[in-house]
């Protein structure tokens, strides 16, 4: 750690650990952990998102009990625009410190993000520990990527797939490193990193061109793997006008043709829902829903059902030949009815509603049998179905 007097942020030496005022630090609006970043992203929205998904509450409790343990320096980069340090690694810790030090900030989060963060009361000693923290200054973002990648992708504090993909895409966009080198540094398969970065490019295109925003998704949890898994399937590629195996090549910006952007919105809304349109996602789980949605995209009838607000199960059922659906349904129904027959001892004769259901089943089965027998008789032309 340097012993030189530090008067201003620019005096902080590069590639050294230095203790600085917390007032010189700011949150990173390009933090890979954040979902749905846009020009409207604020410090309040960043902290609200960290609080919802990053166990910020536990960190607040820990600091209130023990003070700020200044063991691991924050990784920072000096932003020449405002001469403040952007925290590249350690945003969760900075968010906690600001919550303790800035009551007005807590109120702004409650007002603008509609989330009430309970900040524990701290004593003077703990408050004093939050005035200055150790930082390690790097010359630019690239200089911090290897360390961050090691910690959050290979190390103990692992990110989820979306943060990992955003981190890799940001590194790749810097133009200083290939995807092959990135995959080696973060210890993942080359093809996997390519598919993830390609999916980030699709999301970026959708956001930039006003097709879909992640902030509009219907459910809070963002299942990024749904998208990059879907985009690797030929049915989605065909529907969106992507070249076969496109994600195996180095990703390019704006991969979806302009005349297919309306389809891109449909796919994203079917996967993630839309608050603006008040539509729930039709995909509930990756397996088998992503596969079934892909097969439905190739069916005109299935698409009609989805666009009319039908369920994925209804739409997907329409993609199968009627004879295949009939035979599978009959076999399944026979199996279930035999199971019911073997359980008749459980009926004590007192429940009228169960008897009504049995009557309905009987009438439905009789209707199916009568119509099939008529078709059989007509097909034979000799009355054998009568």
C-alpha positions in Angstrom: 0.0 0.0 0.0 1.3 3.4 -0.9 2.2 6.0 1.8 2.1 9.1 -0.5 -0.4 11.8 0.4 -3.5 11.5 -1.7 -5.2 14.9 -2.4 -7.5 13.9 -5.3 -8.5 10.8 -7.3 -5.9 11.4 -10.0 -3.2 11.1 -7.3 -4.1 7.5 -6.6 -1.3 5.3 -8.1 -2.0 2.7 -10.7 -1.8 -1.0 -9.9 -1.4 -0.4 -6.2 -3.7 -0.6 -3.1 -4.7 2.7 -1.7 -7.2 3.9 0.9 -9.5 6.5 -0.5 -12.7 8.4 0.5 -15.9 6.6 -0.3 -17.1 9.9 -1.8 -14.7 9.3 -4.7 -16.5 6.1 -5.7 -19.5 5.4 -7.9 -21.4 2.3 -8.9 -20.7 0.7 -12.3 -23.7 1.0 -14.6 -22.1 -1.6 -16.9 -22.0 -4.2 -14.1 -22.6 -7.6 -15.8 -24.8 -8.7 -13.0 -27.5 -6.2 -13.9 -30.4 -7.2 -16.0 -32.0 -4.8 -18.4 -29.5 -2.0 -18.3 -30.5 1.0 -20.4 -29.9 4.7 -20.6 -32.5 5.1 -17.9 -30.6 3.0 -15.4 -30.0 4.9 -12.1 -28.0 4.3 -9.0 -31.4 3.6 -7.3 -32.4 0.9 -9.8 -28.9 -0.7 -9.5 -29.1 -1.0 -5.8 -32.7 -2.2 -5.9 -31.6 -5.0 -8.3 -28.6 -5.9 -6.2 -30.9 -6.0 -3.1 -33.4 -8.3 -4.8 -30.9 -10.8 -6.1 -27.5 -10.5 -4.4 -28.2 -11.1 -0.7 -27.4 -7.4 0.0 -29.5 -7.7 3.2 -27.0 -10.2 4.7 -24.1 -7.9 3.9 -25.9 -5.0 5.7 -26.4 -7.2 8.8 -22.7 -8.3 8.7 -21.4 -4.7 8.4 -23.7 -3.5 11.2 -22.4 -6.2 13.5 -18.7 -6.2 12.6 -18.0 -2.9 10.8 -16.5 -2.8 7.3 -13.8 -5.4 7.0 -11.3 -3.8 4.7 -9.6 -6.9 3.6 -10.1 -7.1 -0.2 -9.7 -3.9 -2.1 -12.3 -2.7 -4.5 -11.1 -2.7 -8.2 -11.6 0.8 -9.6 -11.1 2.7 -12.8 -10.9 6.6 -12.9 -13.6 8.0 -15.1 -12.1 11.1 -16.8 -15.6 12.5 -17.3 -16.2 13.3 -13.6 -12.9 12.3 -12.0 -14.6 9.7 -9.8 -13.7 6.0 -9.6 -16.1 3.5 -11.2 -16.1 0.4 -9.0 -15.5 -2.5 -11.5 -15.4 -5.1 -8.7 -17.1 -4.6 -5.4 -20.4 -2.9 -6.3 -22.3 -4.9 -3.7 -20.0 -3.6 -1.0 -20.2 0.0 -2.2 -24.0 -0.3 -2.4 -24.1 -1.4 1.2 -21.8 1.4 2.3 -24.0 4.0 0.5 -27.1 2.7 2.2 -25.6 3.2 5.6 -24.2 6.7 4.8 -27.0 8.2 2.7 -30.5 8.0 4.3 -31.8 10.2 1.4 -30.6 7.5 -1.0 -32.6 4.9 0.8 -35.7 7.1 0.6 -35.1 7.6 -3.1 -34.9 3.9 -3.7 -38.2 3.4 -1.8 -39.9 6.1 -3.8 -38.6 5.3 -7.3 -38.1 1.6 -7.1 -40.9 0.7 -4.7 -38.6 -1.3 -2.5 -38.2 -0.7 1.2 -34.7 -1.6 2.3 -34.3 -2.1 6.0 -30.9 -0.5 7.0 -29.7 -1.6 10.5 -28.7 1.1 13.0 -25.0 1.3 13.4 -22.7 2.8 16.1 -20.1 5.4 15.7 -17.2 2.9 15.3 -19.0 1.1 12.5 -19.9 4.4 10.8 -16.2 5.5 11.0 -15.2 2.3 9.2 -17.3 3.3 6.2 -15.6 6.6 5.5 -12.6 5.2 3.6 -12.0 1.9 1.9 -9.1 0.3 0.1 -9.1 0.3 -3.7 -6.8 -1.1 -6.4 -6.7 1.2 -9.3 -6.4 -0.2 -12.8 -5.8 1.8 -16.0 -9.0 0.6 -17.8 -11.6 -2.1 -17.8 -9.5 -4.6 -19.8 -6.9 -4.6 -17.0 -9.5 -5.8 -14.5 -11.2 -8.5 -16.7 -8.9 -11.4 -15.9 -9.2 -10.9 -12.2 -13.0 -10.5 -12.3 -13.3 -13.4 -14.7 -11.3 -15.6 -12.3 -13.3 -14.6 -9.3 -16.8 -14.8 -10.7 -16.6 -17.5 -13.3 -14.0 -19.9 -11.9 -13.8 -18.8 -8.3 -16.1 -19.1 -5.3 -18.3 -16.1 -6.1 -19.8 -17.5 -9.4 -22.1 -15.5 -11.6 -25.2 -16.8 -13.2 -25.2 -17.4 -17.0 -26.4 -14.0 -18.0 -23.7 -12.1 -16.0 -21.2 -14.5 -17.4 -22.4 -13.9 -21.0 -22.5 -10.1 -20.6 -19.0 -10.2 -19.1 -17.7 -12.2 -22.1 -19.5 -10.0 -24.6 -18.1 -6.8 -23.1 -14.6 -8.3 -23.2 -15.1 -9.4 -26.8 -16.5 -6.0 -27.8 -13.3 -4.3 -26.5 -11.7 -5.7 -29.7 -8.5 -6.7 -27.8 -9.1 -10.4 -27.4 -10.7 -13.2 -29.3 -13.4 -15.5 -28.1 -11.0 -18.3 -28.1 -8.8 -16.5 -25.6 -11.8 -15.5 -23.5 -13.0 -19.0 -23.3 -9.5 -20.2 -22.2 -9.2 -17.5 -19.6 -12.6 -18.2 -18.0 -12.4 -21.9 -18.4 -15.5 -22.6 -20.5 -16.1 -24.4 -23.7 -15.5 -22.3 -26.8 -18.9 -23.2 -28.4 -20.7 -22.3 -25.2 -19.2 -18.9 -25.0 -20.0 -18.2 -28.6 -23.7 -19.2 -28.1 -23.9 -17.0 -25.0 -22.4 -14.0 -26.7 -24.5 -14.5 -29.8 -27.6 -14.5 -27.6 -26.4 -11.2 -25.9 -26.2 -9.7 -29.4 -29.8 -10.7 -30.1 -30.9 -9.1 -26.8 -28.9 -6.0 -27.5 -30.5 -5.8 -31.0 -34.0 -6.2 -29.5 -33.3 -3.5 -26.9 -31.7 -1.0 -29.3 -34.4 -1.3 -31.9 -37.3 -1.1 -29.5 -38.4 -4.7 -30.1 -38.2 -5.9 -26.5 -36.8 -4.8 -23.2 -35.8 -7.0 -20.4 -37.4 -4.6 -18.0 -40.7 -5.4 -19.7 -40.5 -9.2 -19.0 -43.4 -10.5 -16.9 -41.4 -12.5 -14.4 -38.7 -11.2 -12.1 -36.3 -14.1 -12.6 -34.5 -13.9 -15.9 -33.7 -17.3 -17.3 -31.0 -16.4 -19.9 -30.3 -20.1 -20.7 -33.8 -20.3 -22.2 -32.8 -17.9 -24.9 -29.3 -19.2 -25.8 -30.6 -22.7 -25.8 -33.5 -21.8 -28.1 -31.3 -19.9 -30.5 -29.2 -23.0 -31.0 -32.2 -24.9 -32.3 -32.9 -25.0 -36.0 -36.6 -24.3 -35.6 -35.8 -20.9 -34.0 -33.1 -20.1 -36.5 -35.5 -20.7 -39.4 -38.3 -18.6 -37.8 -35.9 -15.7 -37.1 -34.1 -15.8 -40.4 -30.8 -16.8 -38.9 -28.3 -18.9 -40.9 -28.0 -22.5 -39.9 -25.4 -22.9 -37.1 -25.0 -19.1 -37.0 -24.0 -19.2 -33.4 -21.0 -21.4 -34.1 -19.3 -18.5 -35.9 -17.9 -15.3 -34.3 -20.9 -13.3 -33.3 -21.9 -10.2 -35.3 -24.1 -7.3 -34.2 -27.8 -7.3 -35.3 -27.9 -11.0 -36.4 -31.7 -11.0 -36.9 -32.8 -9.6 -40.4 -34.8 -6.4 -40.2 -37.9 -8.1 -41.7 -37.9 -10.7 -38.9 -37.9 -8.3 -36.0 -41.6 -8.7 -35.4 -41.0 -12.4 -35.0 -38.1 -11.7 -32.6 -40.5 -9.9 -30.4 -43.0 -12.7 -30.6 -40.4 -15.3 -29.5 -39.1 -13.1 -26.6 -42.6 -12.4 -25.3 -43.5 -16.1 -25.6 -40.4 -16.9 -23.6 -40.4 -14.1 -21.1 -43.8 -12.5 -21.2 -44.6 -8.8 -21.4 -45.8 -6.4 -18.7 -46.8 -3.8 -21.3 -49.0 -6.3 -23.2 -50.1 -8.1 -20.0 -49.0 -11.4 -21.4 -47.6 -14.3 -19.4 -44.8 -16.4 -20.9 -45.9 -19.6 -22.5 -42.5 -21.2 -21.5 -42.6 -22.4 -18.0 -39.6 -24.6 -18.0 -36.7 -25.1 -20.3 -37.4 -28.8 -20.8 -39.6 -29.5 -22.7 -41.1 -26.1 -23.3 -38.3 -24.6 -25.4 -38.3 -27.6 -27.6 -42.1 -27.6 -27.9 -42.2 -23.9 -28.7 -39.6 -24.4 -31.4 -41.6 -27.1 -33.0 -44.7 -24.9 -32.8 -42.9 -22.1 -34.7 -42.8 -24.4 -37.7 -46.6 -24.9 -37.7 -49.0 -22.4 -39.2 -51.8 -23.8 -37.0 -49.7 -23.8 -33.9 -48.7 -20.2 -34.5 -52.3 -19.2 -35.0 -53.2 -20.7 -31.6 -50.3 -19.0 -29.8 -51.1 -15.6 -31.4 -54.8 -16.0 -30.4 -53.7 -16.5 -26.8 -53.8 -20.3 -26.6 -51.5 -22.3 -24.4 -48.3 -23.8 -25.5 -49.7 -27.3 -24.9 -52.7 -26.5 -27.2 -50.5 -25.0 -29.9 -47.9 -27.8 -29.7 -50.6 -30.5 -29.9 -51.8 -29.1 -33.2 -48.3 -29.7 -34.7 -48.7 -33.5 -34.4 -50.7 -35.6 -36.9 -54.3 -36.2 -35.7 -54.0 -40.0 -36.0 -50.8 -39.9 -33.8 -52.6 -37.7 -31.2 -55.7 -40.0 -31.2 -53.9 -43.2 -30.7 -51.7 -41.8 -28.0 -54.7 -40.3 -26.2 -56.7 -43.5 -26.3 -53.9 -45.5 -24.9 -53.3 -43.0 -22.2 -57.0 -42.8 -21.4 -57.3 -46.6 -21.2 -54.4 -46.7 -18.8 -55.8 -44.0 -16.5 -59.3 -45.6 -16.5 -57.9 -49.0 -15.6 -56.1 -47.3 -12.7 -59.4 -45.8 -11.6 -61.2 -49.1 -11.9 -58.6 -50.8 -9.7 -59.2 -48.1 -7.1 -63.0 -48.4 -6.9 -62.8 -49.6 -3.4 -62.0 -46.1 -2.4 -65.5 -44.9 -3.4 -68.0 -45.1 -0.5 -71.0 -44.2 -2.6 -71.6 -40.9 -0.8 -70.0 -38.4 -3.2 -72.4 -37.4 -5.9 -69.9 -35.2 -7.7 -67.6 -38.2 -8.4 -70.5 -40.1 -9.7 -71.3 -37.2 -12.1 -67.7 -37.1 -13.3 -67.9 -40.9 -14.0 -71.1 -40.3 -15.9 -69.4 -37.6 -18.0 -66.4 -39.9 -18.7 -68.8 -42.7 -19.8 -70.7 -40.4 -22.2 -67.5 -39.0 -23.7 -66.1 -42.6 -24.1 -69.4 -43.7 -25.7 -69.4 -40.7 -28.2 -65.8 -41.5 -29.2 -66.7 -45.2 -29.7 -69.8 -44.5 -31.7 -68.1 -42.0 -34.1 -65.1 -44.4 -34.6 -67.4 -47.3 -35.2 -69.3 -45.4 -37.8 -66.1 -44.4 -39.6 -64.9 -48.0 -39.5 -68.2 -49.2 -40.9 -68.1 -46.6 -43.7 -64.5 -47.5 -44.5 -65.2 -51.2 -44.7 -68.5 -50.7 -46.7 -69.8 -54.1 -45.5 -71.4 -53.2 -42.2 -68.8 -54.8 -40.0 -68.7 -51.7 -37.8 -72.4 -52.0 -36.9 
